[in-house]
């Protein structure tokens, strides 16, 4: 399925807002998490999302 670029970009911006909220909650409760997989690759290689990516990948430990 091909998603129009403008729709994909809107989805990425919504995902970014969600990630900011996850970051806020995790920081408030001292929960360690990190971005992984395509999200990490996109941040490093593209300075943001991989242009065709439509999700975020975050990990945390079950027990600390």
PDBQT receptor file of N, H, CA, C and O in Angstrom, charges set to zero:
ATOM      1  N   UNK A   1       0.842  -1.178   0.000  1.00  0.00    +0.000 N 
ATOM      2  CA  UNK A   1       0.000   0.000   0.000  1.00  0.00    +0.000 C 
ATOM      3  C   UNK A   1       0.883   1.236   0.000  1.00  0.00    +0.000 C 
ATOM      4  O   UNK A   1       1.818   1.333   0.795  1.00  0.00    +0.000 OA
ATOM      5  N   UNK A   2       0.599   2.161  -0.869  1.00  0.00    +0.000 N 
ATOM      6  H   UNK A   2      -0.160   2.082  -1.515  1.00  0.00    +0.000 HD
ATOM      7  CA  UNK A   2       1.352   3.404  -0.936  1.00  0.00    +0.000 C 
ATOM      8  C   UNK A   2       0.576   4.492  -0.208  1.00  0.00    +0.000 C 
ATOM      9  O   UNK A   2      -0.607   4.712  -0.469  1.00  0.00    +0.000 OA
ATOM     10  N   UNK A   3       1.256   5.164   0.701  1.00  0.00    +0.000 N 
ATOM     11  H   UNK A   3       2.217   4.985   0.913  1.00  0.00    +0.000 HD
ATOM     12  CA  UNK A   3       0.643   6.272   1.425  1.00  0.00    +0.000 C 
ATOM     13  C   UNK A   3       1.163   7.564   0.815  1.00  0.00    +0.000 C 
ATOM     14  O   UNK A   3       2.368   7.716   0.613  1.00  0.00    +0.000 OA
ATOM     15  N   UNK A   4       0.270   8.489   0.524  1.00  0.00    +0.000 N 
ATOM     16  H   UNK A   4      -0.709   8.366   0.688  1.00  0.00    +0.000 HD
ATOM     17  CA  UNK A   4       0.680   9.781  -0.016  1.00  0.00    +0.000 C 
ATOM     18  C   UNK A   4       1.654  10.449   0.952  1.00  0.00    +0.000 C 
ATOM     19  O   UNK A   4       1.479  10.377   2.168  1.00  0.00    +0.000 OA
ATOM     20  N   UNK A   5       2.681  11.098   0.404  1.00  0.00    +0.000 N 
ATOM     21  H   UNK A   5       2.824  11.157  -0.584  1.00  0.00    +0.000 HD
ATOM     22  CA  UNK A   5       3.747  11.678   1.231  1.00  0.00    +0.000 C 
ATOM     23  C   UNK A   5       3.227  12.658   2.268  1.00  0.00    +0.000 C 
ATOM     24  O   UNK A   5       3.702  12.650   3.403  1.00  0.00    +0.000 OA
ATOM     25  N   UNK A   6       2.268  13.500   1.915  1.00  0.00    +0.000 N 
ATOM     26  H   UNK A   6       1.882  13.507   0.992  1.00  0.00    +0.000 HD
ATOM     27  CA  UNK A   6       1.766  14.486   2.877  1.00  0.00    +0.000 C 
ATOM     28  C   UNK A   6       1.022  13.810   4.022  1.00  0.00    +0.000 C 
ATOM     29  O   UNK A   6       1.104  14.257   5.166  1.00  0.00    +0.000 OA
ATOM     30  N   UNK A   7       0.299  12.740   3.724  1.00  0.00    +0.000 N 
ATOM     31  H   UNK A   7       0.233  12.376   2.795  1.00  0.00    +0.000 HD
ATOM     32  CA  UNK A   7      -0.404  11.990   4.768  1.00  0.00    +0.000 C 
ATOM     33  C   UNK A   7       0.609  11.298   5.671  1.00  0.00    +0.000 C 
ATOM     34  O   UNK A   7       0.461  11.303   6.893  1.00  0.00    +0.000 OA
ATOM     35  N   UNK A   8       1.632  10.707   5.077  1.00  0.00    +0.000 N 
ATOM     36  H   UNK A   8       1.753  10.703   4.084  1.00  0.00    +0.000 HD
ATOM     37  CA  UNK A   8       2.679  10.057   5.857  1.00  0.00    +0.000 C 
ATOM     38  C   UNK A   8       3.374  11.066   6.760  1.00  0.00    +0.000 C 
ATOM     39  O   UNK A   8       3.636  10.772   7.927  1.00  0.00    +0.000 OA
ATOM     40  N   UNK A   9       3.673  12.244   6.241  1.00  0.00    +0.000 N 
ATOM     41  H   UNK A   9       3.461  12.483   5.293  1.00  0.00    +0.000 HD
ATOM     42  CA  UNK A   9       4.341  13.271   7.052  1.00  0.00    +0.000 C 
ATOM     43  C   UNK A   9       3.454  13.700   8.213  1.00  0.00    +0.000 C 
ATOM     44  O   UNK A   9       3.951  13.899   9.321  1.00  0.00    +0.000 OA
ATOM     45  N   UNK A  10       2.167  13.844   7.987  1.00  0.00    +0.000 N 
ATOM     46  H   UNK A  10       1.763  13.682   7.087  1.00  0.00    +0.000 HD
ATOM     47  CA  UNK A  10       1.240  14.181   9.072  1.00  0.00    +0.000 C 
ATOM     48  C   UNK A  10       1.252  13.090  10.135  1.00  0.00    +0.000 C 
ATOM     49  O   UNK A  10       1.245  13.386  11.330  1.00  0.00    +0.000 OA
ATOM     50  N   UNK A  11       1.268  11.837   9.710  1.00  0.00    +0.000 N 
ATOM     51  H   UNK A  11       1.273  11.596   8.740  1.00  0.00    +0.000 HD
ATOM     52  CA  UNK A  11       1.320  10.722  10.656  1.00  0.00    +0.000 C 
ATOM     53  C   UNK A  11       2.620  10.758  11.450  1.00  0.00    +0.000 C 
ATOM     54  O   UNK A  11       2.612  10.533  12.661  1.00  0.00    +0.000 OA
ATOM     55  N   UNK A  12       3.731  11.038  10.785  1.00  0.00    +0.000 N 
ATOM     56  H   UNK A  12       3.738  11.220   9.802  1.00  0.00    +0.000 HD
ATOM     57  CA  UNK A  12       5.016  11.116  11.482  1.00  0.00    +0.000 C 
ATOM     58  C   UNK A  12       5.009  12.227  12.527  1.00  0.00    +0.000 C 
ATOM     59  O   UNK A  12       5.542  12.044  13.622  1.00  0.00    +0.000 OA
ATOM     60  N   UNK A  13       4.419  13.364  12.210  1.00  0.00    +0.000 N 
ATOM     61  H   UNK A  13       3.986  13.512  11.320  1.00  0.00    +0.000 HD
ATOM     62  CA  UNK A  13       4.358  14.468  13.171  1.00  0.00    +0.000 C 
ATOM     63  C   UNK A  13       3.496  14.105  14.377  1.00  0.00    +0.000 C 
ATOM     64  O   UNK A  13       3.812  14.493  15.502  1.00  0.00    +0.000 OA
ATOM     65  N   UNK A  14       2.411  13.367  14.153  1.00  0.00    +0.000 N 
ATOM     66  H   UNK A  14       2.154  13.052  13.240  1.00  0.00    +0.000 HD
ATOM     67  CA  UNK A  14       1.590  12.893  15.269  1.00  0.00    +0.000 C 
ATOM     68  C   UNK A  14       2.359  11.889  16.122  1.00  0.00    +0.000 C 
ATOM     69  O   UNK A  14       2.276  11.918  17.350  1.00  0.00    +0.000 OA
ATOM     70  N   UNK A  15       3.101  11.008  15.472  1.00  0.00    +0.000 N 
ATOM     71  H   UNK A  15       3.168  10.985  14.475  1.00  0.00    +0.000 HD
ATOM     72  CA  UNK A  15       3.926  10.055  16.211  1.00  0.00    +0.000 C 
ATOM     73  C   UNK A  15       4.968  10.773  17.055  1.00  0.00    +0.000 C 
ATOM     74  O   UNK A  15       5.236  10.372  18.187  1.00  0.00    +0.000 OA
ATOM     75  N   UNK A  16       5.550  11.820  16.516  1.00  0.00    +0.000 N 
ATOM     76  H   UNK A  16       5.332  12.146  15.596  1.00  0.00    +0.000 HD
ATOM     77  CA  UNK A  16       6.540  12.598  17.256  1.00  0.00    +0.000 C 
ATOM     78  C   UNK A  16       5.908  13.226  18.491  1.00  0.00    +0.000 C 
ATOM     79  O   UNK A  16       6.521  13.232  19.559  1.00  0.00    +0.000 OA
ATOM     80  N   UNK A  17       4.701  13.749  18.365  1.00  0.00    +0.000 N 
ATOM     81  H   UNK A  17       4.203  13.744  17.498  1.00  0.00    +0.000 HD
ATOM     82  CA  UNK A  17       4.003  14.310  19.532  1.00  0.00    +0.000 C 
ATOM     83  C   UNK A  17       3.752  13.225  20.574  1.00  0.00    +0.000 C 
ATOM     84  O   UNK A  17       3.894  13.467  21.773  1.00  0.00    +0.000 OA
ATOM     85  N   UNK A  18       3.382  12.038  20.123  1.00  0.00    +0.000 N 
ATOM     86  H   UNK A  18       3.267  11.842  19.149  1.00  0.00    +0.000 HD
ATOM     87  CA  UNK A  18       3.195  10.917  21.043  1.00  0.00    +0.000 C 
ATOM     88  C   UNK A  18       4.482  10.542  21.747  1.00  0.00    +0.000 C 
ATOM     89  O   UNK A  18       4.480  10.250  22.943  1.00  0.00    +0.000 OA
ATOM     90  N   UNK A  19       5.578  10.548  21.011  1.00  0.00    +0.000 N 
ATOM     91  H   UNK A  19       5.580  10.785  20.039  1.00  0.00    +0.000 HD
ATOM     92  CA  UNK A  19       6.876  10.231  21.607  1.00  0.00    +0.000 C 
ATOM     93  C   UNK A  19       7.270  11.273  22.644  1.00  0.00    +0.000 C 
ATOM     94  O   UNK A  19       7.850  10.933  23.675  1.00  0.00    +0.000 OA
ATOM     95  N   UNK A  20       6.963  12.526  22.383  1.00  0.00    +0.000 N 
ATOM     96  H   UNK A  20       6.492  12.802  21.546  1.00  0.00    +0.000 HD
ATOM     97  CA  UNK A  20       7.244  13.579  23.366  1.00  0.00    +0.000 C 
ATOM     98  C   UNK A  20       6.462  13.337  24.651  1.00  0.00    +0.000 C 
ATOM     99  O   UNK A  20       6.984  13.554  25.744  1.00  0.00    +0.000 OA
ATOM    100  N   UNK A  21       5.219  12.892  24.528  1.00  0.00    +0.000 N 
ATOM    101  H   UNK A  21       4.795  12.716  23.640  1.00  0.00    +0.000 HD
ATOM    102  CA  UNK A  21       4.402  12.598  25.715  1.00  0.00    +0.000 C 
ATOM    103  C   UNK A  21       4.948  11.382  26.456  1.00  0.00    +0.000 C 
ATOM    104  O   UNK A  21       4.986  11.374  27.687  1.00  0.00    +0.000 OA
ATOM    105  N   UNK A  22       5.367  10.368  25.729  1.00  0.00    +0.000 N 
ATOM    106  H   UNK A  22       5.337  10.374  24.730  1.00  0.00    +0.000 HD
ATOM    107  CA  UNK A  22       5.998   9.202  26.358  1.00  0.00    +0.000 C 
ATOM    108  C   UNK A  22       7.250   9.633  27.106  1.00  0.00    +0.000 C 
ATOM    109  O   UNK A  22       7.491   9.188  28.228  1.00  0.00    +0.000 OA
ATOM    110  N   UNK A  23       8.047  10.497  26.488  1.00  0.00    +0.000 N 
ATOM    111  H   UNK A  23       7.851  10.859  25.576  1.00  0.00    +0.000 HD
ATOM    112  CA  UNK A  23       9.258  11.003  27.129  1.00  0.00    +0.000 C 
ATOM    113  C   UNK A  23       8.919  11.745  28.419  1.00  0.00    +0.000 C 
ATOM    114  O   UNK A  23       9.582  11.558  29.439  1.00  0.00    +0.000 OA
ATOM    115  N   UNK A  24       7.891  12.583  28.372  1.00  0.00    +0.000 N 
ATOM    116  H   UNK A  24       7.353  12.735  27.543  1.00  0.00    +0.000 HD
ATOM    117  CA  UNK A  24       7.491  13.347  29.556  1.00  0.00    +0.000 C 
ATOM    118  C   UNK A  24       7.069  12.411  30.696  1.00  0.00    +0.000 C 
ATOM    119  O   UNK A  24       7.486  12.594  31.840  1.00  0.00    +0.000 OA
ATOM    120  N   UNK A  25       6.254  11.424  30.383  1.00  0.00    +0.000 N 
ATOM    121  H   UNK A  25       5.915  11.275  29.454  1.00  0.00    +0.000 HD
ATOM    122  CA  UNK A  25       5.774  10.484  31.400  1.00  0.00    +0.000 C 
ATOM    123  C   UNK A  25       6.921   9.647  31.947  1.00  0.00    +0.000 C 
ATOM    124  O   UNK A  25       7.031   9.464  33.159  1.00  0.00    +0.000 OA
ATOM    125  N   UNK A  26       7.773   9.142  31.072  1.00  0.00    +0.000 N 
ATOM    126  H   UNK A  26       7.684   9.291  30.087  1.00  0.00    +0.000 HD
ATOM    127  CA  UNK A  26       8.905   8.320  31.520  1.00  0.00    +0.000 C 
ATOM    128  C   UNK A  26       9.854   9.125  32.400  1.00  0.00    +0.000 C 
ATOM    129  O   UNK A  26      10.337   8.618  33.413  1.00  0.00    +0.000 OA
ATOM    130  N   UNK A  27      10.123  10.359  32.030  1.00  0.00    +0.000 N 
ATOM    131  H   UNK A  27       9.731  10.770  31.207  1.00  0.00    +0.000 HD
ATOM    132  CA  UNK A  27      10.989  11.197  32.862  1.00  0.00    +0.000 C 
ATOM    133  C   UNK A  27      10.356  11.473  34.216  1.00  0.00    +0.000 C 
ATOM    134  O   UNK A  27      11.044  11.450  35.237  1.00  0.00    +0.000 OA
ATOM    135  N   UNK A  28       9.063  11.732  34.238  1.00  0.00    +0.000 N 
ATOM    136  H   UNK A  28       8.505  11.750  33.409  1.00  0.00    +0.000 HD
ATOM    137  CA  UNK A  28       8.350  12.010  35.489  1.00  0.00    +0.000 C 
ATOM    138  C   UNK A  28       8.436  10.832  36.451  1.00  0.00    +0.000 C 
ATOM    139  O   UNK A  28       8.532  11.023  37.663  1.00  0.00    +0.000 OA
ATOM    140  N   UNK A  29       8.403   9.621  35.916  1.00  0.00    +0.000 N 
ATOM    141  H   UNK A  29       8.325   9.466  34.931  1.00  0.00    +0.000 HD
ATOM    142  CA  UNK A  29       8.381   8.410  36.739  1.00  0.00    +0.000 C 
ATOM    143  C   UNK A  29       9.720   7.665  36.738  1.00  0.00    +0.000 C 
ATOM    144  O   UNK A  29       9.795   6.509  37.153  1.00  0.00    +0.000 OA
ATOM    145  N   UNK A  30      10.763   8.332  36.271  1.00  0.00    +0.000 N 
ATOM    146  H   UNK A  30      10.702   9.271  35.933  1.00  0.00    +0.000 HD
ATOM    147  CA  UNK A  30      12.112   7.745  36.238  1.00  0.00    +0.000 C 
ATOM    148  C   UNK A  30      12.142   6.383  35.545  1.00  0.00    +0.000 C 
ATOM    149  O   UNK A  30      12.760   5.439  36.039  1.00  0.00    +0.000 OA
ATOM    150  N   UNK A  31      11.482   6.292  34.417  1.00  0.00    +0.000 N 
ATOM    151  H   UNK A  31      10.980   7.058  34.015  1.00  0.00    +0.000 HD
ATOM    152  CA  UNK A  31      11.467   5.068  33.615  1.00  0.00    +0.000 C 
ATOM    153  C   UNK A  31      12.466   5.244  32.473  1.00  0.00    +0.000 C 
ATOM    154  O   UNK A  31      12.357   6.174  31.675  1.00  0.00    +0.000 OA
ATOM    155  N   UNK A  32      13.425   4.349  32.411  1.00  0.00    +0.000 N 
ATOM    156  H   UNK A  32      13.513   3.593  33.060  1.00  0.00    +0.000 HD
ATOM    157  CA  UNK A  32      14.399   4.386  31.321  1.00  0.00    +0.000 C 
ATOM    158  C   UNK A  32      13.801   3.744  30.073  1.00  0.00    +0.000 C 
ATOM    159  O   UNK A  32      13.185   2.680  30.143  1.00  0.00    +0.000 OA
ATOM    160  N   UNK A  33      13.984   4.387  28.959  1.00  0.00    +0.000 N 
ATOM    161  H   UNK A  33      14.484   5.251  28.902  1.00  0.00    +0.000 HD
ATOM    162  CA  UNK A  33      13.550   3.841  27.671  1.00  0.00    +0.000 C 
ATOM    163  C   UNK A  33      14.529   4.334  26.614  1.00  0.00    +0.000 C 
ATOM    164  O   UNK A  33      15.341   5.222  26.875  1.00  0.00    +0.000 OA
ATOM    165  N   UNK A  34      14.449   3.763  25.441  1.00  0.00    +0.000 N 
ATOM    166  H   UNK A  34      13.790   3.041  25.229  1.00  0.00    +0.000 HD
ATOM    167  CA  UNK A  34      15.303   4.218  24.352  1.00  0.00    +0.000 C 
ATOM    168  C   UNK A  34      14.600   3.923  23.032  1.00  0.00    +0.000 C 
ATOM    169  O   UNK A  34      13.754   3.033  22.937  1.00  0.00    +0.000 OA
ATOM    170  N   UNK A  35      14.976   4.698  22.021  1.00  0.00    +0.000 N 
ATOM    171  H   UNK A  35      15.662   5.421  22.099  1.00  0.00    +0.000 HD
ATOM    172  CA  UNK A  35      14.467   4.409  20.683  1.00  0.00    +0.000 C 
ATOM    173  C   UNK A  35      15.320   3.294  20.089  1.00  0.00    +0.000 C 
ATOM    174  O   UNK A  35      16.483   3.128  20.454  1.00  0.00    +0.000 OA
ATOM    175  N   UNK A  36      14.738   2.543  19.180  1.00  0.00    +0.000 N 
ATOM    176  H   UNK A  36      13.792   2.678  18.882  1.00  0.00    +0.000 HD
ATOM    177  CA  UNK A  36      15.411   1.370  18.634  1.00  0.00    +0.000 C 
ATOM    178  C   UNK A  36      15.013   1.195  17.164  1.00  0.00    +0.000 C 
ATOM    179  O   UNK A  36      14.140   1.893  16.648  1.00  0.00    +0.000 OA
ATOM    180  N   UNK A  37      15.660   0.274  16.532  1.00  0.00    +0.000 N 
ATOM    181  H   UNK A  37      16.369  -0.293  16.951  1.00  0.00    +0.000 HD
ATOM    182  CA  UNK A  37      15.331  -0.177  15.173  1.00  0.00    +0.000 C 
ATOM    183  C   UNK A  37      15.258   0.981  14.185  1.00  0.00    +0.000 C 
ATOM    184  O   UNK A  37      16.175   1.800  14.124  1.00  0.00    +0.000 OA
ATOM    185  N   UNK A  38      14.179   1.055  13.413  1.00  0.00    +0.000 N 
ATOM    186  H   UNK A  38      13.435   0.389  13.463  1.00  0.00    +0.000 HD
ATOM    187  CA  UNK A  38      14.064   2.077  12.384  1.00  0.00    +0.000 C 
ATOM    188  C   UNK A  38      14.049   3.492  12.932  1.00  0.00    +0.000 C 
ATOM    189  O   UNK A  38      14.506   4.421  12.265  1.00  0.00    +0.000 OA
ATOM    190  N   UNK A  39      13.529   3.666  14.138  1.00  0.00    +0.000 N 
ATOM    191  H   UNK A  39      13.158   2.912  14.680  1.00  0.00    +0.000 HD
ATOM    192  CA  UNK A  39      13.507   4.996  14.747  1.00  0.00    +0.000 C 
ATOM    193  C   UNK A  39      14.920   5.470  15.048  1.00  0.00    +0.000 C 
ATOM    194  O   UNK A  39      15.258   6.625  14.792  1.00  0.00    +0.000 OA
ATOM    195  N   UNK A  40      15.740   4.589  15.587  1.00  0.00    +0.000 N 
ATOM    196  H   UNK A  40      15.465   3.650  15.794  1.00  0.00    +0.000 HD
ATOM    197  CA  UNK A  40      17.133   4.926  15.875  1.00  0.00    +0.000 C 
ATOM    198  C   UNK A  40      17.910   5.157  14.578  1.00  0.00    +0.000 C 
ATOM    199  O   UNK A  40      18.683   6.109  14.471  1.00  0.00    +0.000 OA
ATOM    200  N   UNK A  41      17.702   4.294  13.613  1.00  0.00    +0.000 N 
ATOM    201  H   UNK A  41      17.074   3.520  13.700  1.00  0.00    +0.000 HD
ATOM    202  CA  UNK A  41      18.376   4.443  12.320  1.00  0.00    +0.000 C 
ATOM    203  C   UNK A  41      17.987   5.763  11.651  1.00  0.00    +0.000 C 
ATOM    204  O   UNK A  41      18.842   6.469  11.115  1.00  0.00    +0.000 OA
ATOM    205  N   UNK A  42      16.709   6.086  11.684  1.00  0.00    +0.000 N 
ATOM    206  H   UNK A  42      16.014   5.513  12.118  1.00  0.00    +0.000 HD
ATOM    207  CA  UNK A  42      16.252   7.337  11.089  1.00  0.00    +0.000 C 
ATOM    208  C   UNK A  42      16.848   8.552  11.777  1.00  0.00    +0.000 C 
ATOM    209  O   UNK A  42      17.245   9.513  11.119  1.00  0.00    +0.000 OA
ATOM    210  N   UNK A  43      16.912   8.508  13.108  1.00  0.00    +0.000 N 
ATOM    211  H   UNK A  43      16.590   7.727  13.643  1.00  0.00    +0.000 HD
ATOM    212  CA  UNK A  43      17.485   9.634  13.855  1.00  0.00    +0.000 C 
ATOM    213  C   UNK A  43      18.940   9.845  13.475  1.00  0.00    +0.000 C 
ATOM    214  O   UNK A  43      19.381  10.981  13.301  1.00  0.00    +0.000 OA
ATOM    215  N   UNK A  44      19.679   8.765  13.345  1.00  0.00    +0.000 N 
ATOM    216  H   UNK A  44      19.321   7.843  13.487  1.00  0.00    +0.000 HD
ATOM    217  CA  UNK A  44      21.104   8.855  13.027  1.00  0.00    +0.000 C 
ATOM    218  C   UNK A  44      21.337   9.201  11.554  1.00  0.00    +0.000 C 
ATOM    219  O   UNK A  44      22.107  10.107  11.234  1.00  0.00    +0.000 OA
ATOM    220  N   UNK A  45      20.667   8.472  10.667  1.00  0.00    +0.000 N 
ATOM    221  H   UNK A  45      20.041   7.736  10.926  1.00  0.00    +0.000 HD
ATOM    222  CA  UNK A  45      20.951   8.589   9.242  1.00  0.00    +0.000 C 
ATOM    223  C   UNK A  45      20.225   9.761   8.568  1.00  0.00    +0.000 C 
ATOM    224  O   UNK A  45      20.756  10.379   7.646  1.00  0.00    +0.000 OA
ATOM    225  N   UNK A  46      19.003  10.061   9.037  1.00  0.00    +0.000 N 
ATOM    226  H   UNK A  46      18.571   9.558   9.786  1.00  0.00    +0.000 HD
ATOM    227  CA  UNK A  46      18.190  11.076   8.369  1.00  0.00    +0.000 C 
ATOM    228  C   UNK A  46      17.934  12.305   9.239  1.00  0.00    +0.000 C 
ATOM    229  O   UNK A  46      17.337  13.278   8.778  1.00  0.00    +0.000 OA
ATOM    230  N   UNK A  47      18.380  12.267  10.489  1.00  0.00    +0.000 N 
ATOM    231  H   UNK A  47      18.865  11.477  10.864  1.00  0.00    +0.000 HD
ATOM    232  CA  UNK A  47      18.110  13.391  11.382  1.00  0.00    +0.000 C 
ATOM    233  C   UNK A  47      16.644  13.480  11.772  1.00  0.00    +0.000 C 
ATOM    234  O   UNK A  47      16.166  14.550  12.150  1.00  0.00    +0.000 OA
ATOM    235  N   UNK A  48      15.938  12.383  11.687  1.00  0.00    +0.000 N 
ATOM    236  H   UNK A  48      16.326  11.514  11.380  1.00  0.00    +0.000 HD
ATOM    237  CA  UNK A  48      14.503  12.324  12.005  1.00  0.00    +0.000 C 
ATOM    238  C   UNK A  48      13.964  10.975  11.579  1.00  0.00    +0.000 C 
ATOM    239  O   UNK A  48      14.617   9.947  11.764  1.00  0.00    +0.000 OA
ATOM    240  N   UNK A  49      12.789  10.982  11.016  1.00  0.00    +0.000 N 
ATOM    241  H   UNK A  49      12.260  11.817  10.866  1.00  0.00    +0.000 HD
ATOM    242  CA  UNK A  49      12.198   9.733  10.541  1.00  0.00    +0.000 C 
ATOM    243  C   UNK A  49      12.878   9.267   9.260  1.00  0.00    +0.000 C 
ATOM    244  O   UNK A  49      13.352  10.081   8.467  1.00  0.00    +0.000 OA
ATOM    245  N   UNK A  50      12.922   7.960   9.064  1.00  0.00    +0.000 N 
ATOM    246  H   UNK A  50      12.537   7.299   9.708  1.00  0.00    +0.000 HD
ATOM    247  CA  UNK A  50      13.206   7.426   7.742  1.00  0.00    +0.000 C 
ATOM    248  C   UNK A  50      12.035   7.896   6.880  1.00  0.00    +0.000 C 
ATOM    249  O   UNK A  50      10.884   7.743   7.288  1.00  0.00    +0.000 OA
ATOM    250  N   UNK A  51      12.293   8.458   5.711  1.00  0.00    +0.000 N 
ATOM    251  H   UNK A  51      13.228   8.583   5.379  1.00  0.00    +0.000 HD
ATOM    252  CA  UNK A  51      11.217   9.093   4.934  1.00  0.00    +0.000 C 
ATOM    253  C   UNK A  51       9.975   8.230   4.711  1.00  0.00    +0.000 C 
ATOM    254  O   UNK A  51       8.880   8.781   4.596  1.00  0.00    +0.000 OA
ATOM    255  N   UNK A  52      10.094   6.927   4.647  1.00  0.00    +0.000 N 
ATOM    256  H   UNK A  52      10.983   6.480   4.741  1.00  0.00    +0.000 HD
ATOM    257  CA  UNK A  52       8.955   6.052   4.374  1.00  0.00    +0.000 C 
ATOM    258  C   UNK A  52       8.461   5.320   5.624  1.00  0.00    +0.000 C 
ATOM    259  O   UNK A  52       7.597   4.449   5.529  1.00  0.00    +0.000 OA
ATOM    260  N   UNK A  53       9.006   5.669   6.798  1.00  0.00    +0.000 N 
ATOM    261  H   UNK A  53       9.709   6.377   6.875  1.00  0.00    +0.000 HD
ATOM    262  CA  UNK A  53       8.640   4.971   8.040  1.00  0.00    +0.000 C 
ATOM    263  C   UNK A  53       7.347   5.532   8.611  1.00  0.00    +0.000 C 
ATOM    264  O   UNK A  53       7.107   6.739   8.562  1.00  0.00    +0.000 OA
ATOM    265  N   UNK A  54       6.522   4.654   9.150  1.00  0.00    +0.000 N 
ATOM    266  H   UNK A  54       6.717   3.674   9.190  1.00  0.00    +0.000 HD
ATOM    267  CA  UNK A  54       5.231   5.091   9.680  1.00  0.00    +0.000 C 
ATOM    268  C   UNK A  54       4.974   4.593  11.100  1.00  0.00    +0.000 C 
ATOM    269  O   UNK A  54       3.827   4.417  11.512  1.00  0.00    +0.000 OA
ATOM    270  N   UNK A  55       6.072   4.368  11.847  1.00  0.00    +0.000 N 
ATOM    271  H   UNK A  55       7.003   4.512  11.512  1.00  0.00    +0.000 HD
ATOM    272  CA  UNK A  55       5.909   3.986  13.248  1.00  0.00    +0.000 C 
ATOM    273  C   UNK A  55       7.113   4.460  14.045  1.00  0.00    +0.000 C 
ATOM    274  O   UNK A  55       8.094   4.949  13.483  1.00  0.00    +0.000 OA
ATOM    275  N   UNK A  56       7.026   4.307  15.370  1.00  0.00    +0.000 N 
ATOM    276  H   UNK A  56       6.230   3.910  15.826  1.00  0.00    +0.000 HD
ATOM    277  CA  UNK A  56       8.178   4.566  16.230  1.00  0.00    +0.000 C 
ATOM    278  C   UNK A  56       8.472   3.285  16.994  1.00  0.00    +0.000 C 
ATOM    279  O   UNK A  56       7.567   2.512  17.309  1.00  0.00    +0.000 OA
ATOM    280  N   UNK A  57       9.727   3.074  17.281  1.00  0.00    +0.000 N 
ATOM    281  H   UNK A  57      10.462   3.702  17.025  1.00  0.00    +0.000 HD
ATOM    282  CA  UNK A  57      10.172   1.879  17.989  1.00  0.00    +0.000 C 
ATOM    283  C   UNK A  57      10.837   2.321  19.283  1.00  0.00    +0.000 C 
ATOM    284  O   UNK A  57      11.886   2.965  19.259  1.00  0.00    +0.000 OA
ATOM    285  N   UNK A  58      10.225   1.972  20.417  1.00  0.00    +0.000 N 
ATOM    286  H   UNK A  58       9.373   1.449  20.436  1.00  0.00    +0.000 HD
ATOM    287  CA  UNK A  58      10.821   2.290  21.711  1.00  0.00    +0.000 C 
ATOM    288  C   UNK A  58      10.874   1.018  22.542  1.00  0.00    +0.000 C 
ATOM    289  O   UNK A  58      10.028   0.133  22.413  1.00  0.00    +0.000 OA
ATOM    290  N   UNK A  59      11.879   0.949  23.392  1.00  0.00    +0.000 N 
ATOM    291  H   UNK A  59      12.566   1.668  23.496  1.00  0.00    +0.000 HD
ATOM    292  CA  UNK A  59      12.062  -0.201  24.271  1.00  0.00    +0.000 C 
ATOM    293  C   UNK A  59      12.260   0.276  25.696  1.00  0.00    +0.000 C 
ATOM    294  O   UNK A  59      12.728   1.389  25.936  1.00  0.00    +0.000 OA
ATOM    295  N   UNK A  60      11.900  -0.574  26.628  1.00  0.00    +0.000 N 
ATOM    296  H   UNK A  60      11.520  -1.478  26.433  1.00  0.00    +0.000 HD
ATOM    297  CA  UNK A  60      12.173  -0.352  28.034  1.00  0.00    +0.000 C 
ATOM    298  C   UNK A  60      12.359  -1.718  28.673  1.00  0.00    +0.000 C 
ATOM    299  O   UNK A  60      11.931  -2.731  28.121  1.00  0.00    +0.000 OA
ATOM    300  N   UNK A  61      12.987  -1.744  29.816  1.00  0.00    +0.000 N 
ATOM    301  H   UNK A  61      13.335  -0.921  30.264  1.00  0.00    +0.000 HD
ATOM    302  CA  UNK A  61      13.160  -3.000  30.531  1.00  0.00    +0.000 C 
ATOM    303  C   UNK A  61      11.883  -3.329  31.293  1.00  0.00    +0.000 C 
ATOM    304  O   UNK A  61      11.217  -2.434  31.813  1.00  0.00    +0.000 OA
ATOM    305  N   UNK A  62      11.548  -4.595  31.357  1.00  0.00    +0.000 N 
ATOM    306  H   UNK A  62      12.089  -5.323  30.935  1.00  0.00    +0.000 HD
ATOM    307  CA  UNK A  62      10.379  -5.016  32.119  1.00  0.00    +0.000 C 
ATOM    308  C   UNK A  62      10.615  -4.809  33.607  1.00  0.00    +0.000 C 
ATOM    309  O   UNK A  62       9.729  -4.360  34.335  1.00  0.00    +0.000 OA
ATOM    310  N   UNK A  63      11.826  -5.143  34.047  1.00  0.00    +0.000 N 
ATOM    311  H   UNK A  63      12.545  -5.507  33.456  1.00  0.00    +0.000 HD
ATOM    312  CA  UNK A  63      12.197  -4.979  35.456  1.00  0.00    +0.000 C 
ATOM    313  C   UNK A  63      13.485  -4.191  35.532  1.00  0.00    +0.000 C 
ATOM    314  O   UNK A  63      14.386  -4.381  34.716  1.00  0.00    +0.000 OA
ATOM    315  N   UNK A  64      13.574  -3.304  36.514  1.00  0.00    +0.000 N 
ATOM    316  H   UNK A  64      12.841  -3.150  37.178  1.00  0.00    +0.000 HD
ATOM    317  CA  UNK A  64      14.825  -2.586  36.760  1.00  0.00    +0.000 C 
ATOM    318  C   UNK A  64      15.213  -2.753  38.194  1.00  0.00    +0.000 C 
ATOM    319  O   UNK A  64      16.241  -2.227  38.621  1.00  0.00    +0.000 OA
TER     320      UNK A  64
